[in-house]
Amino acid sequence: MTSTQNQYWLTRIVFLRALGGIYFIAFFSLSKQLLPLFGSSGILPVERYMRLLGLAYGDEFAIFAERPGFFVFDYSDAFMVAACAVGVVLSALVAVGLCNGLVLGLLWVLYMSFVHIGQEFYGFGWEMLLLETGFLAIFLAPPVRVSWLPEKSPPPGVVFFMLRWLLFRLMFGAGLIKLRGDPCWRDFTCMLFHYETQPIPNPFSWHLHHMPAVVHYLGVLWNHVIELVVPWMLFGPRVVRACAGVLLVTFQMLLIISGNLSWLNWLTIAICIACFDDRILGCMFTQRFRERTAAVRGVASRSRAQVLVAVALTLGVAYLSIDPVRNLMSKEQKMNTSFDKLHLVNTYGAFGHIGKIRHEIVLKGTTDPVITAATVWEEYQFKCKPGDVARRPPIVSPYHYRLDWHIWFAAMSTYQRHPWLLRLVYLLLHDDRAVSDLLASTPFAGTRPTFIKADLYRYRFSPVDNGRQTWWTREFVGAYLPPLSADNASMLRFLRAHGWKLDDEAQR
């Protein structure tokens, strides 16, 4: 037993509880959005997805080999809701310190199962990051016993090294994708646009956007230092690693202040805990608990089986790191990509391209039986994406509103590349209550609109001198979707061509 193996007892406690909190947010937010997003009558039903996978791969066992998880053989609404509830309960237990390897393993499999059926709504980099982090966490906790200080399961230092390796790939990959991507990262102008065009701005984004240009140039420089220089410090001596951890945590806190990026920054902070040992984190615990930890540390022992598992884990991660490292070195670097079906070792990156113009899709409906020049169109308001120019941008991170994020993506392209948007319109035309709950407000509560259309607007943060009467200004760009009725033949053909079954829903 070496000193390296014995300096992370308190670190393990802090890290696992932080990870439990992130898991809780992930499963809790899913519990509020599960059925309207991909339930049997949702926007992207799992049943439809399984039919498409069956056409691509064959039977259920072939699908399981490609998309392993609990829902290949049973994707009923009741089973998915029950699985999500189990995730909420187990993650809450981990957050309060009641966990072991079995619990963490089940959480990992549960979340991977949802990622594999979540389709577009689970196509974010932090899904892979949570899975990779969650997998490593399994080997930190005692296998079966529930204890903060298990004498026979000392924290393996090699797992904390792997967490720092994960942190290195996360940060360094983000830095490289920026240098290889948008030229504005090389001419230091990206931050002139980022706060306004990021997916879900918050109130501080408005203030940051209006800071002097020199601050934005220095912000890009600081970003490059944090993402390209500091990650190398993660492999230095103890004090150097701790300094890197402080810098990275500070950077993540600034990102949290600047916008709503789901739990990406919060999870990154949790991973940063691996930069600190017991001597640094001891201040978070009482003197009595530190003395108890010292006593357990003095008698702790590691079995031969635990050593073999650590060696096997190390070799496995090293082998699976080959493709991510190749990707980092490639001029054609991919962003947020898994190279194995279990998402064990991945490649990451963020904001390789910065939008210079913010376009927003605004859904509008009417109950008029016939569209005329006098038709009044009422707007649908989403929970966090910009809509009403007078509404203050919200603070929602680490909570994740998945529909709002994908509306942001859809505004950069056409509905043909985002067919789920037509499905959303179809369900709103039928006054689907579950889907309506994903929105902040609908103008026709309890009444079916006769027509819904989508217009595209350019949004800008309001100027400083407007007296703060509005947070945004907007100008009409053009029609995104023409007015559609529930029986519009073109829309129904489009949806059926993309695999949706509509007849039963139309009768509700």
MILOZA-439728 format. One line per 10 residues: number of its first residue (from 1); their letters; for each residue x, y, z of C-alpha. Coordinates in steps of 0.5 Angstrom, whole numbers, plus 500, padded with zeros to 3 digits. Layout:
BEGIN
NUM = a = X:Y:Z ~ ...
END
This chain:
BEGIN
1 = mtstqnqywl = 500:500:500 ~ 503:507:498 ~ 502:514:500 ~ 499:515:493 ~ 494:510:494 ~ 492:513:501 ~ 491:521:500 ~ 484:521:496 ~ 480:518:502 ~ 476:525:503
11 = trivflralg = 477:526:495 ~ 473:520:494 ~ 467:522:498 ~ 467:529:495 ~ 467:527:488 ~ 462:521:489 ~ 457:526:492 ~ 458:531:487 ~ 457:526:481 ~ 451:524:485
21 = giyfiaffsl = 448:531:485 ~ 450:531:477 ~ 446:524:476 ~ 440:527:480 ~ 439:533:476 ~ 440:529:469 ~ 435:524:471 ~ 430:529:475 ~ 430:533:469 ~ 429:527:464
31 = skqllplfgs = 423:525:469 ~ 420:532:467 ~ 421:531:459 ~ 421:524:458 ~ 414:522:455 ~ 413:528:451 ~ 420:528:448 ~ 420:520:446 ~ 414:517:450 ~ 409:513:445
41 = sgilpverym = 406:519:443 ~ 412:524:444 ~ 416:528:439 ~ 421:522:437 ~ 417:516:440 ~ 422:510:442 ~ 417:505:438 ~ 419:509:431 ~ 426:509:433 ~ 426:502:434
51 = rllglaygde = 423:500:428 ~ 428:504:424 ~ 434:501:428 ~ 431:494:426 ~ 431:496:419 ~ 438:498:419 ~ 441:492:424 ~ 436:487:424 ~ 433:483:430 ~ 433:486:437
61 = faifaerpgf = 439:482:439 ~ 443:486:433 ~ 440:492:436 ~ 442:491:443 ~ 449:490:440 ~ 449:497:437 ~ 445:500:442 ~ 446:497:449 ~ 441:498:454 ~ 435:496:458
71 = fvfdysdafm = 430:499:453 ~ 431:495:447 ~ 427:489:449 ~ 422:494:453 ~ 421:501:451 ~ 414:502:454 ~ 412:508:457 ~ 411:505:464 ~ 418:502:464 ~ 421:508:462
81 = vaacavgvvl = 418:512:467 ~ 420:507:472 ~ 427:506:470 ~ 427:514:471 ~ 425:514:478 ~ 430:509:480 ~ 435:513:477 ~ 432:519:481 ~ 432:515:487 ~ 439:512:486
91 = salvavglcn = 442:518:485 ~ 439:522:491 ~ 442:516:495 ~ 449:517:492 ~ 449:525:493 ~ 448:524:500 ~ 454:519:501 ~ 450:512:500 ~ 453:509:495 ~ 457:503:492
101 = glvlgllwvl = 460:500:486 ~ 453:496:485 ~ 449:503:485 ~ 454:507:481 ~ 454:501:476 ~ 446:501:475 ~ 446:509:475 ~ 451:508:469 ~ 447:503:465 ~ 441:506:466
111 = ymsfvhigqe = 443:513:464 ~ 447:510:458 ~ 440:506:456 ~ 437:513:456 ~ 442:516:452 ~ 441:510:447 ~ 434:512:446 ~ 434:519:446 ~ 436:520:439 ~ 437:528:437
121 = fygfgwemll = 435:530:444 ~ 441:526:447 ~ 446:528:442 ~ 450:533:447 ~ 457:532:449 ~ 455:532:456 ~ 452:526:455 ~ 458:522:454 ~ 462:526:459 ~ 457:524:464
131 = letgflaifl = 458:516:462 ~ 465:516:462 ~ 466:520:469 ~ 460:515:471 ~ 464:509:469 ~ 470:511:472 ~ 466:512:479 ~ 464:505:479 ~ 471:503:481 ~ 472:508:486
141 = appvrvswlp = 467:506:491 ~ 467:499:495 ~ 464:494:491 ~ 458:492:495 ~ 459:495:502 ~ 456:502:503 ~ 461:506:507 ~ 465:513:507 ~ 471:510:510 ~ 471:502:507
151 = ekspppgvvf = 478:499:510 ~ 478:494:505 ~ 477:499:499 ~ 482:504:499 ~ 481:509:494 ~ 485:507:488 ~ 490:513:486 ~ 490:510:478 ~ 482:512:478 ~ 484:519:480
161 = fmlrwllfrl = 489:519:475 ~ 484:517:469 ~ 479:522:471 ~ 485:527:470 ~ 486:524:463 ~ 479:525:462 ~ 479:532:464 ~ 486:533:460 ~ 482:531:454 ~ 476:535:455
171 = mfgagliklr = 479:541:456 ~ 485:540:451 ~ 480:538:446 ~ 476:544:447 ~ 482:548:445 ~ 484:545:439 ~ 477:545:436 ~ 477:552:437 ~ 484:553:434 ~ 482:549:428
181 = gdpcwrdftc = 475:551:427 ~ 472:558:427 ~ 478:564:425 ~ 475:568:430 ~ 478:564:435 ~ 485:566:432 ~ 484:573:431 ~ 481:574:438 ~ 474:576:436 ~ 469:570:438
191 = mlfhyetqpi = 467:573:445 ~ 464:579:441 ~ 459:575:439 ~ 459:569:443 ~ 454:572:449 ~ 449:574:444 ~ 449:568:440 ~ 450:562:445 ~ 444:557:445 ~ 441:559:452
201 = pnpfswhlhh = 443:566:454 ~ 442:568:462 ~ 441:575:464 ~ 449:576:465 ~ 450:575:458 ~ 447:581:456 ~ 452:585:461 ~ 458:581:458 ~ 456:582:451 ~ 456:590:452
211 = mpavvhylgv = 463:590:456 ~ 469:594:452 ~ 472:590:446 ~ 478:589:449 ~ 475:585:455 ~ 473:580:449 ~ 480:580:446 ~ 483:578:453 ~ 477:573:454 ~ 479:569:448
221 = lwnhvielvv = 486:570:450 ~ 485:567:457 ~ 480:562:454 ~ 486:559:450 ~ 491:559:456 ~ 486:555:460 ~ 484:550:455 ~ 491:549:451 ~ 496:551:457 ~ 493:549:464
231 = pwmlfgprvv = 491:542:462 ~ 498:540:461 ~ 499:542:469 ~ 494:536:471 ~ 500:531:470 ~ 505:535:474 ~ 507:535:481 ~ 502:535:487 ~ 502:543:488 ~ 502:544:480
241 = racagvllvt = 496:539:479 ~ 492:543:485 ~ 494:550:481 ~ 491:547:475 ~ 485:545:479 ~ 484:552:482 ~ 484:555:475 ~ 480:550:471 ~ 474:551:477 ~ 475:558:476
251 = fqmlliisgn = 474:558:469 ~ 468:553:469 ~ 465:558:475 ~ 466:564:470 ~ 462:560:464 ~ 456:558:469 ~ 456:566:470 ~ 456:567:463 ~ 450:563:460 ~ 446:556:461
261 = lswlnwltia = 450:550:459 ~ 446:545:462 ~ 451:541:467 ~ 457:541:463 ~ 461:546:467 ~ 458:543:474 ~ 460:536:471 ~ 467:539:469 ~ 468:542:476 ~ 466:535:479
271 = iciacfddri = 472:532:475 ~ 476:537:477 ~ 476:535:484 ~ 481:529:482 ~ 486:535:482 ~ 486:535:490 ~ 488:530:495 ~ 486:530:502 ~ 491:535:505 ~ 487:540:501
281 = lgcmftqrfr = 480:538:501 ~ 481:536:509 ~ 478:543:510 ~ 471:541:508 ~ 471:536:514 ~ 471:536:521 ~ 477:535:525 ~ 474:529:528 ~ 472:526:521 ~ 479:527:519
291 = ertaavrgva = 482:524:525 ~ 477:518:523 ~ 480:518:516 ~ 487:518:519 ~ 485:512:523 ~ 482:508:517 ~ 488:510:513 ~ 493:507:517 ~ 489:500:517 ~ 487:500:510
301 = srsraqvlva = 489:494:506 ~ 488:492:498 ~ 486:485:496 ~ 490:482:490 ~ 483:482:486 ~ 483:490:487 ~ 490:490:484 ~ 488:486:478 ~ 482:490:477 ~ 486:497:477
311 = valtlgvayl = 491:494:472 ~ 485:491:468 ~ 482:498:468 ~ 488:502:466 ~ 490:497:460 ~ 483:498:458 ~ 483:505:458 ~ 490:506:455 ~ 487:502:449 ~ 481:505:448
321 = sidpvrnlms = 485:512:449 ~ 488:511:442 ~ 483:513:437 ~ 481:519:442 ~ 489:521:442 ~ 489:520:434 ~ 483:525:433 ~ 486:530:438 ~ 492:530:433 ~ 488:530:427
331 = keqkmntsfd = 487:536:422 ~ 480:533:421 ~ 479:533:429 ~ 472:531:431 ~ 468:534:436 ~ 464:530:442 ~ 465:523:439 ~ 465:516:442 ~ 469:511:439 ~ 466:505:443
341 = klhlvntyga = 459:503:444 ~ 459:504:451 ~ 462:511:451 ~ 468:509:456 ~ 473:514:453 ~ 471:519:448 ~ 473:526:445 ~ 470:532:447 ~ 470:540:444 ~ 466:546:445
351 = fghigkirhe = 464:552:440 ~ 469:550:435 ~ 464:555:431 ~ 461:561:434 ~ 455:564:430 ~ 455:571:428 ~ 448:572:428 ~ 442:569:432 ~ 436:567:428 ~ 430:564:432
361 = ivlkgttdpv = 424:560:430 ~ 418:563:433 ~ 412:559:433 ~ 405:562:432 ~ 398:560:431 ~ 391:562:430 ~ 384:559:431 ~ 381:563:425 ~ 378:558:420 ~ 381:561:414
371 = itaatvweey = 387:565:414 ~ 386:572:411 ~ 390:579:412 ~ 386:580:418 ~ 388:574:422 ~ 391:575:428 ~ 397:570:430 ~ 399:569:437 ~ 406:566:439 ~ 408:560:443
381 = qfkckpgdva = 413:562:448 ~ 418:557:450 ~ 421:556:457 ~ 428:559:456 ~ 430:560:449 ~ 429:568:447 ~ 422:569:445 ~ 418:575:448 ~ 423:581:447 ~ 421:584:454
391 = rrppivspyh = 422:577:458 ~ 429:577:462 ~ 433:571:460 ~ 433:566:465 ~ 438:562:469 ~ 436:555:469 ~ 443:551:469 ~ 444:546:471 ~ 437:544:469 ~ 437:542:461
401 = yrldwhiwfa = 431:544:457 ~ 432:539:451 ~ 427:542:446 ~ 429:549:447 ~ 436:547:445 ~ 434:544:439 ~ 430:549:437 ~ 436:553:437 ~ 440:548:432 ~ 434:548:428
411 = amstyqrhpw = 434:556:427 ~ 441:555:423 ~ 438:550:418 ~ 431:548:415 ~ 426:544:417 ~ 428:538:412 ~ 434:537:417 ~ 430:537:423 ~ 424:533:421 ~ 422:533:429
421 = llrlvylllh = 420:540:428 ~ 414:538:424 ~ 412:533:429 ~ 412:538:434 ~ 407:543:430 ~ 403:537:429 ~ 402:535:436 ~ 401:542:438 ~ 395:543:432 ~ 392:537:436
431 = ddravsdlla = 393:541:443 ~ 397:535:446 ~ 397:537:453 ~ 404:533:455 ~ 408:537:449 ~ 405:543:451 ~ 408:542:458 ~ 414:543:455 ~ 413:550:453 ~ 412:556:458
441 = stpfagtrpt = 405:558:455 ~ 401:556:449 ~ 396:562:447 ~ 390:557:446 ~ 390:553:452 ~ 384:547:452 ~ 383:549:444 ~ 386:547:438 ~ 389:552:434 ~ 387:551:426
451 = fikadlyryr = 393:553:423 ~ 400:554:426 ~ 406:557:422 ~ 414:558:424 ~ 417:565:422 ~ 425:566:423 ~ 427:573:426 ~ 434:575:427 ~ 435:577:435 ~ 440:582:438
461 = fspvdngrqt = 441:584:445 ~ 438:591:446 ~ 443:597:446 ~ 445:599:453 ~ 441:606:452 ~ 434:603:451 ~ 432:604:458 ~ 432:596:459 ~ 425:596:457 ~ 427:590:453
471 = wwtrefvgay = 432:585:453 ~ 432:583:446 ~ 431:587:439 ~ 428:583:433 ~ 427:583:426 ~ 423:579:421 ~ 427:575:416 ~ 422:570:413 ~ 418:564:413 ~ 421:558:416
481 = lpplsadnas = 414:554:416 ~ 408:556:412 ~ 401:556:415 ~ 399:548:417 ~ 393:545:419 ~ 392:539:422 ~ 390:535:416 ~ 395:539:411 ~ 396:533:406 ~ 404:535:405
491 = mlrflrahgw = 405:535:412 ~ 402:528:414 ~ 406:526:408 ~ 412:528:410 ~ 411:525:417 ~ 409:519:415 ~ 415:519:410 ~ 420:520:416 ~ 416:514:420 ~ 411:517:424
501 = klddeaqr = 404:513:425 ~ 399:519:425 ~ 392:516:425 ~ 391:514:432 ~ 394:520:434 ~ 389:524:430 ~ 383:521:433 ~ 385:523:440
END
